[in-house]
Amino acid sequence: MKFQIDQTDGKARACTIQTAHSTIQTPVFMPVGTVGAVKSLDASDLQHFIQPEIILANTYHMYLRPGDQTVAKMGKLHHFTRFPKSFLTDSGGFQAFSLSDNVKIDEDGITFRSHIDGSKHYFTPEKVIDIQHNLGSDIMMILDDLIALPAEQKRIRESIERTTRWAEKSIAYFRKKQQEGIGREQNIFAIIQGGTDQAFRKQSATELCSLDFDGFAIGGLSVGEANQEMYDTVSWVTQFMPEDKPRYLMGVGTPEDLVENVARGVDMFDCVMPTRNARNGTLFTSFGKINIKAARFKEDEDPIDPECGCMVCQTYSRAYLCHLYRARELTYFRLGTLHNLYYYLDLMKQIRAAILENRFEAFREAFYAKRG
């Protein structure tokens, strides 16, 4: 992976990441394709209407179904899904933590039961790397010890210490496999933990960033803490992250979250919000959110957002989308998802352009002004 900083504006960064499959310009929002597909869209939709350079797939879900070995036999993620650009796969630790009723964490890994059939499984730092080798992702995430907030100090300390030990195992195993010819075109990111405690975040960041990872993520946020706590934590932790490697904030969030965390030095984001909200009738616009099922849209001939250049806004009216949603027509899910993802990716393009032209703060003010 090649990484370069193209421009900074305050703490905001415009960077370029080169992987084996695509050139990614940051700040970047990565659509979430949990089981190898962005919900309601196919690879053609992505390439023609959204044009992301990178999307996510989920290690936990792909491991359970169809199985990482099946994906490997089918040509790995790029061939299996027919999405030719970059993939990032997370470690699956969050899903094991959140979807299983009986998670047990020990020094070597995580024991969990499948949410599909109740079968028992065990993830170790090495096993999740083996799975991601089979998936063939461009960027893989290591196994970390995630906790929900709020949490006791003792549990947070235990989490960051275990995360560091697992990170040391992960990077040693990953580099060893590369020397053996496995995963040479893949990259690996560590995940900084520590809740909202500054001392713990500093410790986690300092320990992990001393290791030979290709990039670093901030994990364990947007899990119950207040928004301002999240912003303050990101502001604090980025100062301990290397400037010459990508910075990824996991699972965040709203358009406002993207703008605020770019201002704090973050390069990469992902979240299910644009796709999930689309399916629930909430559409994002330059002036805020609208709920398309509202009666006031039944005879509204305007597009979702007059400023939006997406295929949906260029073709269909609010009235038609309101009708599709109320009728529970499957076409709505595709159109709503296309619009929301286009909005998110276009927002990042606008942010990047503002950083390159040294007008990010003016952009930030205008962003909020449009929202009243």
C-alpha positions, 0 to 999 in steps of 0.5 A: 500500500502506498500512502501520501498526504496531498494537502492539509488544512488545519488538522483536516487531511486530503490523502491518497491510498494506493492498494492493489485494486484501486486508488482511494482519495481521502477523506473517504466513506466506505459503504458497508457490504456485510455479507459481500453485498451492499444491501439492495445493490449489486456490483453494477449499481456500485460501479455505475451510480456510486463509484466507491473505490473501497467497500467493506465486507464482514469477516464474521459473517463471511466466515459463517456463511458462505464460509471463507474457504468457499470464498477463496475457492470462488476467486476471493471477494473481488471475483466472487462479488464482481466488485473489482475495487478495494475491500476492507474486512473487519476482524469479526470481533465486534459481531462476535461480541454483539450478536452472540449471547454467550461470548467468552474472552480468554487470553488467546481469543474469543469463543462465541456461538453463531447467530445462525445455528448456534454452533460454537466457534473460536476466533484467535488473532491468527485465525482471523488473519487466516480467514481474511487471507482467504477473503483476499481483502486489501485491508484487514483489521486485527482482532481486538478486545472490544467493550461497550461504554460505559465500562469500569476502569478495570475492564478498560485496562484489561481491554487495551492490554489484551488488544496490544498483546493480540496486536503483537501476535497479529503483526508477527503472524501477518509478516511471517505469512507475507514472507511465505508468499501469502497476503503480499498484496494485503495490508493490516490495520491495528485498532486503538481502544481505551473508551473515552479515558485519555490515559488509556487511549494514549497508552493504547495508541502509543503501544500499537503505533510503535508496531509495524502496521500499515494503518491505524483505526480508532475503535470502541466509539459510537457505542453508547457515549455522547457525541461530544465525548466521541469528538473529544476522544478523537481529538485527543487520540489522533495526536498519538497516531503517525502522520504518514499512515491512514487514520480510520474511525470505525462505525461512525456515523452521521454527516455531521460526524464525518465533517467533525472528525475530518476536522480532527484528522481522520481519513477513513469512515464506515457506517451502516447509517446511510443504507439502514436509514434508507430502508427505514425511509430516512433520506439524507440531503444537503439541508438535513434529513427527510422521512420520505413516507410523510404525507406531505410528500405524496404529491411533491414533484421535487427531487429528494434534494435539488442540489443532488446529482444522483441518478435518483434525484435526476429521475424521480420525484419525492411523490414517487419515492413516497408511493414506493415506500408506502407500497413496500415496493422493493424498488424503493430500497434500491433507489433510497440506498443509491441516493443516500450512498451517493450523498455520503460519497459526494459529501466526502468529495466536497470536503476533499475539494475544500481541503485541497483549496484551503477552505475547509472551515468555510465549507464547515460553516456553510454545511451547518448553515444549510441545516439551519 
